[in-house]
Amino acid sequence: TARYGHKTAVITGVASDALGEFAIGELKKFSVSTEFVIKTPAGKTPIVVAGIKDPDSPEFIFYRDSSAPDTKIETSASLISAVKAAKYFWFTGSTLSQAPLSNTVIELLKSRNGEVIFDLDYRPSFWSSPESAHKEISAAVKYATVAIGNLEECAVATGLPKNSSAAEFAAALLTMGPKLAIVKGGATGVLVAHGHSATAIPGLRIKTKCGLGAGDAFGAGVVHGLLSGWSPEDSVSFANGAGAYVASQLMCSDAMPTEVQVRELMERSK
């Protein structure tokens, strides 16, 4: 969202090592506030290796252990104050997989009285079992005003069978608390549901170079649209364009687009 000119901060943790310093430097380069990035004296900053043998479905190998710095984040008065003041608070399912971070996230959610976007973000390697993931993720959905996930993530969150339709997943999510459910179907498009409305937003036709980061670009596009006062449908249409833009590039964070770049791609893809 910083790429679109919004004031943005991230809550995470790194170790006091070269990789941690690099990560902080990159965040600053992208105009993301690092005020709430903790640095731990012990341990190592986790890394993830991405394989793009299939550009449409990158594979990830996470190199992290139980002492990962980002799992050690604890609640503070300044953190609660910042979360309360933010126009949107975004959290992910992966943050619920390990304490003390999981406890901190729930405390922050309980203190929040505004828009909350829950990126369901299911990473199997972070959890002991699908059942434990369902227990924690489903319990947190009630704190969200917006829920975003692909079909697998929606199955974990709702407990519905994996072969359920996007419409069934969206309807289930809306009964759990959120007022807006966004179900991602990949190349088939996205279902946007709120109230008694459900709209299918088609995907864009592009040549995928690397799908890495497309989901992050999609999420940023949704937030940008909502912050700009657009309808959920227009926000998701733009988000589709943002995700498609990154998927057409080789890089990830360095390829995050501006609004002009997204609009140009959407126009070319008509």
Backbone as CSV, one residue per row, in Angstrom:
resi,resn,N_x,N_y,N_z,CA_x,CA_y,CA_z,C_x,C_y,C_z
1,THR,0.821,-1.214,0.000,0.000,0.000,0.000,0.853,1.262,0.000
2,ALA,2.082,1.142,0.467,2.982,2.297,0.437,3.239,2.742,-0.995
3,ARG,3.234,1.796,-1.926,3.469,2.116,-3.334,2.371,3.038,-3.876
4,TYR,1.189,2.979,-3.272,0.083,3.824,-3.714,0.016,5.142,-2.947
5,GLY,1.007,5.381,-2.106,1.075,6.646,-1.393,0.452,6.647,-0.016
6,HIS,0.033,5.474,0.476,-0.577,5.406,1.800,0.491,5.246,2.878
7,LYS,0.240,5.833,4.029,1.145,5.682,5.165,1.015,4.257,5.687
8,THR,2.113,3.523,5.676,2.087,2.088,5.951,3.153,1.695,6.965
9,ALA,2.780,0.803,7.882,3.736,0.266,8.852,3.555,-1.242,8.925
10,VAL,4.622,-1.951,9.266,4.562,-3.400,9.396,4.964,-3.799,10.810
11,ILE,4.271,-4.813,11.330,4.602,-5.372,12.639,5.259,-6.722,12.389
12,THR,6.538,-6.831,12.676,7.249,-8.092,12.460,8.516,-8.095,13.302
13,GLY,9.371,-9.090,13.100,10.603,-9.175,13.874,11.735,-9.758,13.061
14,VAL,12.939,-9.299,13.340,14.144,-9.828,12.696,15.200,-10.046,13.771
15,ALA,16.225,-10.801,13.428,17.347,-10.988,14.345,18.381,-9.893,14.102
16,SER,19.308,-9.793,15.028,20.394,-8.805,14.887,21.496,-9.397,14.010
17,ASP,21.152,-9.637,12.765,22.118,-10.200,11.826,22.050,-9.428,10.512
18,ALA,22.894,-9.805,9.580,22.975,-9.081,8.309,21.668,-9.155,7.526
19,LEU,21.016,-10.313,7.574,19.763,-10.463,6.848,18.676,-9.574,7.453
20,GLY,18.672,-9.476,8.784,17.711,-8.604,9.443,17.907,-7.151,9.054
21,GLU,19.162,-6.714,9.012,19.462,-5.338,8.610,19.046,-5.096,7.162
22,PHE,19.251,-6.109,6.324,18.847,-5.987,4.923,17.332,-5.817,4.810
23,ALA,16.591,-6.632,5.563,15.130,-6.565,5.517,14.632,-5.191,5.952
24,ILE,15.204,-4.670,7.028,14.804,-3.345,7.508,15.128,-2.278,6.463
25,GLY,16.287,-2.401,5.853,16.676,-1.446,4.821,15.737,-1.465,3.626
26,GLU,15.311,-2.659,3.227,14.392,-2.771,2.095,13.032,-2.170,2.432
27,LEU,12.547,-2.407,3.647,11.273,-1.824,4.060,11.333,-0.298,3.992
28,LYS,12.411,0.252,4.497,12.572,1.705,4.457,12.641,2.210,3.021
29,LYS,13.290,1.443,2.155,13.393,1.827,0.743,12.016,1.946,0.106
30,PHE,11.098,1.089,0.560,9.741,1.114,0.023,8.815,2.047,0.811
31,SER,9.384,2.869,1.692,8.627,3.850,2.492,7.659,3.193,3.470
32,VAL,8.031,2.018,3.975,7.248,1.335,5.000,7.890,1.609,6.356
33,SER,7.104,2.074,7.308,7.636,2.370,8.634,8.107,1.090,9.326
34,THR,9.280,1.155,9.924,9.833,0.003,10.649,9.788,0.220,12.164
35,GLU,8.967,1.167,12.591,8.881,1.484,14.022,8.522,0.263,14.852
36,PHE,7.720,-0.638,14.281,7.252,-1.799,15.039,7.900,-3.103,14.572
37,VAL,9.102,-2.995,14.045,9.907,-4.175,13.717,10.870,-4.410,14.876
38,ILE,10.661,-5.499,15.614,11.541,-5.777,16.750,12.818,-6.456,16.264
39,LYS,13.903,-6.281,17.017,15.175,-6.952,16.724,15.565,-7.773,17.944
40,THR,15.736,-9.078,17.750,16.116,-9.951,18.852,17.621,-10.209,18.810
41,PRO,18.271,-10.255,19.974,19.721,-10.472,20.005,20.116,-11.894,19.632
42,ALA,19.204,-12.840,19.848,19.506,-14.251,19.557,18.723,-14.718,18.334
43,GLY,19.094,-15.896,17.852,18.390,-16.481,16.719,18.829,-15.911,15.391
44,LYS,18.146,-16.352,14.342,18.458,-15.898,12.993,17.190,-15.421,12.295
45,THR,17.348,-14.445,11.432,16.222,-13.971,10.637,15.806,-15.076,9.661
46,PRO,14.532,-15.482,9.667,14.086,-16.559,8.776,14.202,-16.157,7.304
47,ILE,14.334,-17.153,6.459,14.316,-16.918,5.023,13.353,-17.901,4.374
48,VAL,12.918,-17.583,3.177,12.079,-18.488,2.401,12.664,-18.590,1.003
49,VAL,12.747,-19.819,0.516,13.235,-20.069,-0.836,12.028,-20.373,-1.719
50,ALA,11.927,-19.664,-2.822,10.800,-19.853,-3.733,11.269,-20.510,-5.021
51,GLY,10.568,-21.561,-5.419,10.867,-22.226,-6.680,9.798,-21.899,-7.705
52,ILE,10.198,-21.560,-8.920,9.226,-21.153,-9.936,9.277,-22.070,-11.160
53,LYS,9.417,-23.364,-10.909,9.369,-24.330,-12.012,8.050,-24.187,-12.757
54,ASP,6.970,-24.004,-11.984,5.661,-23.678,-12.550,5.374,-22.227,-12.181
55,PRO,5.484,-21.292,-13.121,5.308,-19.868,-12.806,3.969,-19.543,-12.159
56,ASP,2.930,-20.338,-12.481,1.604,-20.070,-11.927,1.475,-20.518,-10.473
57,SER,2.328,-21.441,-10.044,2.230,-21.978,-8.681,3.613,-22.102,-8.054
58,PRO,4.179,-20.998,-7.592,5.501,-21.050,-6.955,5.475,-21.957,-5.728
59,GLU,6.570,-22.663,-5.498,6.700,-23.515,-4.317,7.609,-22.833,-3.304
60,PHE,7.258,-22.971,-2.027,8.006,-22.280,-0.981,8.615,-23.271,0.005
61,ILE,9.839,-23.006,0.388,10.487,-23.743,1.473,10.881,-22.717,2.525
62,PHE,10.302,-22.853,3.718,10.561,-21.897,4.790,11.692,-22.399,5.685
63,TYR,12.705,-21.586,5.856,13.796,-21.895,6.778,13.613,-21.035,8.024
64,ARG,12.940,-21.611,9.002,12.656,-20.912,10.249,12.452,-21.964,11.332
65,ASP,12.704,-21.583,12.574,12.492,-22.518,13.672,11.595,-21.875,14.718
66,SER,11.432,-22.562,15.835,10.505,-22.091,16.867,10.953,-20.799,17.533
67,SER,12.216,-20.425,17.330,12.716,-19.186,17.938,12.729,-18.025,16.946
68,ALA,11.988,-18.152,15.852,11.942,-17.091,14.844,11.561,-15.759,15.495
69,PRO,12.306,-14.691,15.218,12.067,-13.400,15.878,10.645,-12.874,15.730
70,ASP,10.015,-13.130,14.583,8.675,-12.573,14.378,7.610,-13.268,15.219
71,THR,7.958,-14.373,15.872,7.004,-15.028,16.772,7.126,-14.515,18.202
72,LYS,8.088,-13.632,18.453,8.363,-13.153,19.813,7.741,-11.791,20.104
73,ILE,6.929,-11.294,19.194,6.331,-9.970,19.373,5.317,-9.997,20.510
74,GLU,5.431,-9.030,21.411,4.508,-8.927,22.538,3.793,-7.579,22.510
75,THR,2.673,-7.528,23.198,1.859,-6.315,23.210,2.548,-5.196,23.976
76,SER,2.384,-3.982,23.478,2.876,-2.795,24.176,1.853,-1.686,23.995
77,ALA,1.927,-0.685,24.846,0.986,0.434,24.766,1.100,1.155,23.427
78,SER,2.331,1.321,22.949,2.528,2.029,21.682,1.985,1.222,20.507
79,LEU,2.117,-0.100,20.581,1.615,-0.955,19.511,0.086,-0.926,19.479
80,ILE,-0.523,-1.029,20.642,-1.987,-0.966,20.719,-2.490,0.376,20.206
81,SER,-1.819,1.444,20.583,-2.209,2.785,20.143,-2.136,2.909,18.626
82,ALA,-1.079,2.368,18.036,-0.912,2.442,16.580,-1.985,1.637,15.861
83,VAL,-2.299,0.464,16.385,-3.316,-0.383,15.769,-4.687,0.276,15.869
84,LYS,-4.975,0.904,16.988,-6.251,1.603,17.150,-6.383,2.764,16.170
85,ALA,-5.273,3.430,15.899,-5.299,4.635,15.058,-5.326,4.329,13.563
86,ALA,-4.900,3.138,13.181,-4.811,2.803,11.755,-6.196,2.740,11.112
87,LYS,-6.286,3.177,9.871,-7.557,3.098,9.151,-7.909,1.648,8.840
88,TYR,-6.895,0.851,8.528,-7.085,-0.579,8.301,-5.981,-1.347,9.014
89,PHE,-6.364,-2.448,9.648,-5.396,-3.344,10.277,-5.472,-4.680,9.557
90,TRP,-4.343,-5.091,8.993,-4.265,-6.335,8.214,-3.493,-7.377,9.020
91,PHE,-4.069,-8.563,9.187,-3.317,-9.644,9.830,-3.527,-10.929,9.048
92,THR,-2.651,-11.896,9.274,-2.689,-13.129,8.490,-2.897,-14.357,9.365
93,GLY,-3.359,-15.421,8.745,-3.575,-16.667,9.467,-2.306,-17.242,10.049
94,SER,-1.196,-17.036,9.376,0.075,-17.588,9.854,0.499,-17.008,11.196
95,THR,0.066,-15.796,11.499,0.455,-15.174,12.770,-0.195,-15.853,13.967
96,LEU,-1.165,-16.718,13.712,-1.879,-17.389,14.799,-1.297,-18.755,15.125
97,SER,-0.222,-19.129,14.442,0.295,-20.497,14.568,1.211,-20.711,15.761
98,GLN,1.718,-19.642,16.372,2.686,-19.820,17.458,2.647,-18.656,18.440
99,ALA,2.676,-18.979,19.734,2.760,-17.961,20.786,4.231,-17.576,20.983
100,PRO,4.486,-16.366,21.511,3.533,-15.375,22.004,2.882,-14.513,20.932
101,LEU,3.335,-14.606,19.680,2.763,-13.761,18.633,1.261,-13.947,18.514
102,SER,0.797,-15.190,18.549,-0.636,-15.442,18.394,-1.442,-14.744,19.482
103,ASN,-0.940,-14.759,20.712,-1.631,-14.075,21.807,-1.641,-12.568,21.587
104,THR,-0.528,-12.047,21.085,-0.427,-10.614,20.820,-1.432,-10.191,19.755
105,VAL,-1.546,-10.988,18.703,-2.484,-10.667,17.626,-3.912,-10.605,18.152
106,ILE,-4.299,-11.573,18.967,-5.656,-11.580,19.519,-5.876,-10.366,20.422
107,GLU,-4.882,-10.006,21.223,-5.003,-8.813,22.069,-5.191,-7.562,21.222
108,LEU,-4.447,-7.459,20.143,-4.568,-6.299,19.259,-5.939,-6.267,18.595
109,LEU,-6.432,-7.417,18.202,-7.754,-7.482,17.577,-8.846,-7.073,18.558
110,LYS,-8.710,-7.484,19.798,-9.703,-7.130,20.811,-9.695,-5.632,21.113
111,SER,-8.532,-4.994,20.923,-8.427,-3.557,21.198,-8.912,-2.712,20.029
112,ARG,-9.072,-3.345,18.896,-9.389,-2.637,17.653,-10.886,-2.378,17.534
113,ASN,-11.260,-1.190,17.068,-12.670,-0.866,16.840,-12.799,-0.193,15.478
114,GLY,-12.365,-0.897,14.454,-12.388,-0.339,13.104,-12.214,-1.445,12.090
115,GLU,-11.865,-1.062,10.876,-11.738,-2.033,9.794,-10.558,-2.986,10.022
116,VAL,-10.832,-4.271,9.898,-9.810,-5.313,10.058,-9.890,-6.265,8.872
117,ILE,-8.786,-6.435,8.179,-8.732,-7.372,7.055,-7.969,-8.623,7.485
118,PHE,-8.615,-9.764,7.341,-8.013,-11.047,7.701,-7.616,-11.777,6.424
119,ASP,-6.317,-11.838,6.182,-5.759,-12.639,5.091,-5.620,-14.057,5.632
120,LEU,-6.473,-14.965,5.199,-6.541,-16.300,5.800,-5.226,-17.071,5.690
121,ASP,-4.467,-16.874,4.637,-3.043,-17.232,4.541,-2.661,-18.531,5.254
122,TYR,-3.094,-19.655,4.720,-2.784,-20.956,5.332,-1.475,-21.507,4.782
123,ARG,-0.485,-21.679,5.665,0.809,-22.279,5.316,0.943,-23.581,6.111
124,PRO,0.733,-24.739,5.490,0.725,-26.015,6.217,1.945,-26.247,7.094
125,SER,3.125,-25.818,6.644,4.350,-26.080,7.408,4.401,-25.304,8.722
126,PHE,3.533,-24.326,8.890,3.504,-23.535,10.121,2.673,-24.207,11.213
127,TRP,1.911,-25.226,10.838,0.946,-25.811,11.764,1.243,-27.288,12.018
128,SER,0.828,-27.763,13.193,1.011,-29.178,13.523,0.026,-30.057,12.768
129,SER,-1.130,-29.484,12.406,-2.144,-30.238,11.672,-3.160,-29.269,11.074
130,PRO,-3.902,-29.697,10.049,-4.968,-28.852,9.499,-6.034,-28.534,10.545
131,GLU,-6.240,-29.478,11.465,-7.253,-29.278,12.503,-6.875,-28.138,13.442
132,SER,-5.590,-28.069,13.807,-5.156,-26.987,14.700,-5.249,-25.645,13.988
133,ALA,-4.958,-25.641,12.689,-5.086,-24.407,11.914,-6.541,-23.957,11.867
134,HIS,-7.444,-24.901,11.621,-8.873,-24.565,11.575,-9.347,-23.983,12.907
135,LYS,-8.917,-24.591,13.999,-9.354,-24.138,15.319,-8.981,-22.676,15.560
136,GLU,-7.737,-22.320,15.282,-7.265,-20.965,15.569,-7.764,-19.945,14.544
137,ILE,-7.728,-20.324,13.277,-8.134,-19.383,12.227,-9.630,-19.110,12.279
138,SER,-10.431,-20.148,12.453,-11.885,-19.953,12.498,-12.294,-19.096,13.691
139,ALA,-11.577,-19.242,14.804,-11.899,-18.456,15.998,-11.578,-16.977,15.813
140,ALA,-10.648,-16.667,14.916,-10.237,-15.272,14.713,-11.058,-14.554,13.656
141,VAL,-11.809,-15.298,12.852,-12.578,-14.676,11.766,-13.565,-13.646,12.305
142,LYS,-14.099,-13.880,13.495,-15.111,-12.976,14.048,-14.593,-11.563,14.279
143,TYR,-13.281,-11.397,14.374,-12.711,-10.069,14.604,-12.571,-9.263,13.309
144,ALA,-12.753,-9.909,12.175,-12.503,-9.262,10.884,-13.757,-8.614,10.312
145,THR,-13.559,-7.507,9.614,-14.639,-6.915,8.828,-14.529,-7.353,7.369
146,VAL,-13.323,-7.770,6.973,-13.073,-8.269,5.618,-12.252,-9.553,5.722
147,ALA,-12.659,-10.596,5.012,-11.894,-11.848,4.973,-11.499,-12.137,3.530
148,ILE,-10.216,-12.471,3.332,-9.692,-12.749,1.993,-8.971,-14.094,2.002
149,GLY,-9.289,-14.951,1.044,-8.579,-16.223,0.972,-8.839,-16.962,-0.317
150,ASN,-7.945,-17.896,-0.653,-8.207,-18.761,-1.803,-9.085,-19.924,-1.343
151,LEU,-9.387,-20.831,-2.252,-10.325,-21.901,-1.929,-9.827,-22.787,-0.789
152,GLU,-8.553,-23.154,-0.803,-7.999,-23.993,0.263,-8.054,-23.267,1.603
153,GLU,-7.685,-22.003,1.609,-7.684,-21.224,2.851,-9.095,-21.047,3.394
154,CYS,-10.053,-20.867,2.505,-11.444,-20.734,2.940,-11.960,-22.042,3.529
155,ALA,-11.500,-23.170,2.994,-11.891,-24.472,3.536,-11.362,-24.634,4.952
156,VAL,-10.118,-24.231,5.183,-9.526,-24.314,6.519,-10.269,-23.407,7.487
157,ALA,-10.600,-22.210,7.057,-11.248,-21.242,7.943,-12.677,-21.623,8.289
158,THR,-13.418,-22.121,7.304,-14.840,-22.393,7.511,-15.135,-23.815,7.955
159,GLY,-14.240,-24.748,7.633,-14.497,-26.146,7.935,-15.331,-26.843,6.877
160,LEU,-15.682,-26.136,5.803,-16.437,-26.750,4.711,-15.528,-27.673,3.896
161,PRO,-16.102,-28.617,3.163,-15.293,-29.494,2.310,-14.479,-28.690,1.297
162,LYS,-13.312,-29.213,0.934,-12.430,-28.502,0.014,-13.055,-28.276,-1.354
163,ASN,-13.992,-29.154,-1.737,-14.609,-29.023,-3.057,-15.843,-28.126,-3.048
164,SER,-16.055,-27.383,-1.960,-17.174,-26.440,-1.905,-16.948,-25.324,-2.916
165,SER,-18.020,-24.665,-3.307,-17.916,-23.588,-4.288,-17.488,-22.290,-3.620
166,ALA,-17.024,-21.354,-4.431,-16.645,-20.038,-3.916,-17.833,-19.373,-3.236
167,ALA,-19.026,-19.555,-3.806,-20.226,-18.957,-3.224,-20.520,-19.544,-1.845
168,GLU,-20.313,-20.848,-1.696,-20.546,-21.492,-0.399,-19.531,-21.009,0.633
169,PHE,-18.280,-20.883,0.228,-17.262,-20.374,1.151,-17.577,-18.939,1.570
170,ALA,-17.957,-18.109,0.610,-18.251,-16.706,0.906,-19.429,-16.589,1.864
171,ALA,-20.471,-17.362,1.612,-21.651,-17.319,2.477,-21.296,-17.736,3.900
172,ALA,-20.463,-18.768,4.023,-20.054,-19.237,5.349,-19.239,-18.178,6.081
173,LEU,-18.315,-17.537,5.381,-17.488,-16.498,6.008,-18.339,-15.341,6.506
174,LEU,-19.354,-14.959,5.735,-20.204,-13.837,6.136,-21.004,-14.150,7.395
175,THR,-21.300,-15.423,7.628,-22.021,-15.788,8.853,-21.106,-15.797,10.073
176,MET,-19.789,-15.747,9.845,-18.812,-15.837,10.934,-18.380,-14.469,11.463
177,GLY,-18.855,-13.387,10.829,-18.515,-12.060,11.342,-18.190,-10.997,10.323
178,PRO,-17.354,-11.294,9.319,-16.992,-10.269,8.336,-18.208,-9.747,7.571
179,LYS,-18.115,-8.491,7.131,-19.180,-7.920,6.307,-18.841,-8.019,4.823
180,LEU,-17.588,-8.373,4.535,-17.138,-8.523,3.151,-16.261,-9.763,3.047
181,ALA,-16.600,-10.656,2.119,-15.808,-11.869,1.885,-15.289,-11.851,0.451
182,ILE,-13.994,-12.099,0.303,-13.349,-12.106,-1.009,-12.690,-13.471,-1.194
183,VAL,-13.225,-14.256,-2.114,-12.741,-15.619,-2.337,-11.995,-15.665,-3.667
184,LYS,-10.698,-15.963,-3.595,-9.846,-15.958,-4.785,-9.852,-17.322,-5.472
185,GLY,-10.113,-17.296,-6.768,-10.153,-18.540,-7.531,-9.060,-18.657,-8.568
186,GLY,-8.002,-17.856,-8.411,-6.895,-17.911,-9.362,-7.296,-17.358,-10.717
187,ALA,-6.957,-18.103,-11.763,-7.226,-17.643,-13.128,-8.719,-17.524,-13.420
188,THR,-9.549,-18.209,-12.621,-10.998,-18.158,-12.849,-11.622,-16.884,-12.315
189,GLY,-10.877,-16.109,-11.553,-11.395,-14.850,-11.042,-11.649,-14.871,-9.547
190,VAL,-12.376,-13.876,-9.077,-12.590,-13.673,-7.644,-14.071,-13.434,-7.376
191,LEU,-14.575,-14.004,-6.291,-15.955,-13.757,-5.880,-15.958,-12.733,-4.757
192,VAL,-16.752,-11.685,-4.917,-16.882,-10.626,-3.919,-18.285,-10.705,-3.338
193,ALA,-18.394,-10.926,-2.033,-19.705,-11.085,-1.411,-19.855,-10.163,-0.213
194,HIS,-20.987,-9.482,-0.155,-21.327,-8.641,1.002,-22.831,-8.443,1.007
195,GLY,-23.420,-8.454,2.209,-24.867,-8.350,2.294,-25.523,-9.487,1.535
196,HIS,-26.439,-9.115,0.626,-27.101,-10.128,-0.196,-26.534,-10.146,-1.612
197,SER,-25.363,-9.541,-1.786,-24.748,-9.439,-3.107,-23.542,-10.360,-3.230
198,ALA,-23.409,-11.001,-4.384,-22.234,-11.822,-4.690,-21.896,-11.616,-6.161
199,THR,-20.706,-11.095,-6.418,-20.309,-10.744,-7.780,-19.011,-11.441,-8.152
200,ALA,-19.005,-12.083,-9.309,-17.794,-12.735,-9.809,-17.001,-11.734,-10.644
201,ILE,-15.761,-11.504,-10.254,-14.874,-10.591,-10.966,-13.899,-11.437,-11.786
202,PRO,-13.959,-11.377,-13.111,-13.085,-12.234,-13.930,-11.618,-11.850,-13.813
203,GLY,-10.751,-12.822,-14.020,-9.322,-12.553,-14.012,-8.884,-11.907,-15.317
204,LEU,-7.656,-11.420,-15.348,-7.111,-10.796,-16.551,-6.263,-11.809,-17.319
205,ARG,-6.283,-11.700,-18.620,-5.472,-12.591,-19.450,-4.066,-12.010,-19.583
206,ILE,-3.116,-12.706,-18.999,-1.723,-12.261,-19.067,-0.825,-13.475,-19.251
207,LYS,0.406,-13.232,-19.619,1.407,-14.288,-19.654,2.161,-14.246,-18.338
208,THR,2.000,-15.282,-17.538,2.629,-15.312,-16.219,4.124,-15.592,-16.334
209,LYS,4.896,-14.727,-15.704,6.345,-14.935,-15.653,6.745,-15.526,-14.309
210,CYS,6.120,-15.027,-13.247,6.367,-15.544,-11.894,5.222,-15.109,-10.998
211,GLY,4.491,-16.085,-10.450,3.342,-15.765,-9.609,3.706,-15.302,-8.214
212,LEU,5.000,-15.315,-7.885,5.448,-14.925,-6.549,5.098,-13.462,-6.265
213,GLY,4.351,-13.223,-5.201,4.001,-11.859,-4.815,2.698,-11.358,-5.390
214,ALA,2.081,-12.142,-6.281,0.825,-11.703,-6.887,-0.276,-11.555,-5.838
215,GLY,-0.295,-12.475,-4.870,-1.291,-12.388,-3.805,-1.096,-11.168,-2.926
216,ASP,0.168,-10.829,-2.672,0.460,-9.635,-1.877,0.028,-8.378,-2.626
217,ALA,0.288,-8.357,-3.937,-0.129,-7.221,-4.749,-1.648,-7.114,-4.781
218,PHE,-2.318,-8.265,-4.853,-3.781,-8.285,-4.823,-4.289,-7.652,-3.531
219,GLY,-3.717,-8.077,-2.406,-4.149,-7.544,-1.116,-3.945,-6.049,-1.012
220,ALA,-2.789,-5.584,-1.472,-2.514,-4.148,-1.441,-3.500,-3.392,-2.313
221,GLY,-3.880,-4.003,-3.442,-4.853,-3.368,-4.324,-6.218,-3.246,-3.682
222,VAL,-6.624,-4.276,-2.946,-7.900,-4.223,-2.229,-7.888,-3.085,-1.212
223,VAL,-6.832,-3.019,-0.419,-6.739,-1.976,0.608,-6.731,-0.591,-0.031
224,HIS,-5.979,-0.430,-1.104,-5.925,0.863,-1.791,-7.317,1.282,-2.258
225,GLY,-8.052,0.346,-2.826,-9.393,0.655,-3.295,-10.329,1.053,-2.168
226,LEU,-10.312,0.294,-1.087,-11.187,0.591,0.050,-10.811,1.913,0.703
227,LEU,-9.512,2.177,0.833,-9.067,3.457,1.391,-9.460,4.625,0.492
228,SER,-9.572,4.362,-0.798,-9.918,5.409,-1.762,-11.423,5.615,-1.885
229,GLY,-12.199,4.802,-1.153,-13.647,4.956,-1.178,-14.340,4.245,-2.323
230,TRP,-13.627,3.328,-2.991,-14.239,2.591,-4.093,-15.155,1.498,-3.548
231,SER,-16.031,1.002,-4.397,-16.885,-0.118,-4.012,-16.032,-1.374,-3.863
232,PRO,-16.519,-2.377,-3.128,-15.761,-3.631,-3.025,-15.468,-4.243,-4.395
233,GLU,-16.447,-4.153,-5.301,-16.258,-4.734,-6.629,-15.158,-4.005,-7.407
234,ASP,-15.181,-2.675,-7.371,-14.144,-1.905,-8.067,-12.775,-2.125,-7.425
235,SER,-12.767,-2.253,-6.102,-11.506,-2.491,-5.391,-10.895,-3.821,-5.811
236,VAL,-11.728,-4.850,-5.923,-11.228,-6.173,-6.299,-10.835,-6.215,-7.774
237,SER,-11.564,-5.510,-8.620,-11.175,-5.436,-10.035,-9.778,-4.833,-10.162
238,PHE,-9.539,-3.769,-9.413,-8.216,-3.143,-9.421,-7.182,-4.103,-8.842
239,ALA,-7.544,-4.787,-7.759,-6.626,-5.740,-7.126,-6.243,-6.859,-8.087
240,ASN,-7.200,-7.309,-8.893,-6.890,-8.303,-9.921,-5.813,-7.787,-10.860
241,GLY,-5.942,-6.517,-11.233,-4.950,-5.910,-12.113,-3.591,-5.828,-11.456
242,ALA,-3.572,-5.483,-10.163,-2.303,-5.386,-9.429,-1.631,-6.749,-9.336
243,GLY,-2.419,-7.781,-9.021,-1.868,-9.129,-8.947,-1.353,-9.607,-10.288
244,ALA,-2.099,-9.296,-11.341,-1.686,-9.690,-12.685,-0.398,-8.986,-13.092
245,TYR,-0.265,-7.729,-12.690,0.948,-6.979,-13.034,2.178,-7.666,-12.443
246,VAL,2.113,-8.008,-11.162,3.264,-8.640,-10.513,3.518,-10.027,-11.098
247,ALA,2.450,-10.755,-11.415,2.612,-12.091,-12.003,3.285,-12.034,-13.372
248,SER,3.198,-10.888,-14.026,3.817,-10.742,-15.350,5.273,-10.303,-15.258
249,GLN,5.755,-10.092,-14.023,7.135,-9.671,-13.791,7.924,-10.810,-13.141
250,LEU,9.239,-10.710,-13.158,10.069,-11.732,-12.529,10.229,-11.483,-11.036
251,MET,10.309,-10.217,-10.640,10.557,-9.870,-9.247,9.262,-9.849,-8.438
252,CYS,9.412,-9.672,-7.112,8.262,-9.664,-6.208,8.058,-8.265,-5.631
253,SER,8.673,-7.956,-4.500,8.482,-6.643,-3.876,8.936,-5.510,-4.782
254,ASP,10.027,-5.726,-5.516,10.519,-4.691,-6.423,9.570,-4.441,-7.587
255,ALA,8.664,-5.374,-7.833,7.748,-5.249,-8.969,6.382,-4.707,-8.573
256,MET,6.174,-4.411,-7.298,4.876,-3.895,-6.883,4.565,-2.611,-7.654
257,PRO,3.361,-2.544,-8.256,3.068,-1.459,-9.187,2.500,-0.198,-8.542
258,THR,2.519,0.863,-9.319,1.813,2.094,-8.973,0.401,1.980,-9.545
259,GLU,-0.472,2.906,-9.181,-1.831,2.861,-9.722,-1.819,3.044,-11.240
260,VAL,-0.965,3.920,-11.727,-0.879,4.154,-13.175,-0.506,2.870,-13.908
261,GLN,0.453,2.130,-13.384,0.882,0.885,-14.029,-0.234,-0.153,-14.045
262,VAL,-1.005,-0.214,-12.959,-2.120,-1.161,-12.907,-3.183,-0.774,-13.925
263,ARG,-3.517,0.507,-13.981,-4.543,0.972,-14.918,-4.135,0.702,-16.365
264,GLU,-2.871,0.909,-16.664,-2.385,0.665,-18.023,-2.516,-0.810,-18.390
265,LEU,-2.182,-1.705,-17.452,-2.316,-3.138,-17.714,-3.779,-3.523,-17.902
266,MET,-4.652,-2.991,-17.060,-6.075,-3.299,-17.165,-6.628,-2.842,-18.509
267,GLU,-6.168,-1.705,-18.986,-6.628,-1.188,-20.278,-6.138,-2.082,-21.418
268,ARG,-4.891,-2.532,-21.339,-4.339,-3.397,-22.383,-5.004,-4.770,-22.400
269,SER,-5.526,-5.186,-21.252,-6.075,-6.538,-21.125,-7.550,-6.619,-21.481
270,LYS,-8.143,-5.496,-21.850,-9.568,-5.509,-22.187,-9.814,-6.275,-23.489
